[in-house]
Amino acid sequence: MSYNAELAADLGCERTDDDAIAVDGRRETSIDGVYAVGDVTHG
């Protein structure tokens, strides 16, 4: 799968091995206050 997550990469968000945006249980990324949902994440 190809993820359209260039903005997250530009912000410095951590990514998974297959380039999805890494999020916690609340969908927060590694950048404080930045959340990701939907097709750019797992789950």
Secondary structure, 3 states (H helix, E strand, C coil): CCCCCHHHHHHCCCECCCCCECCCCCCECCCCCCECCHHHCCC
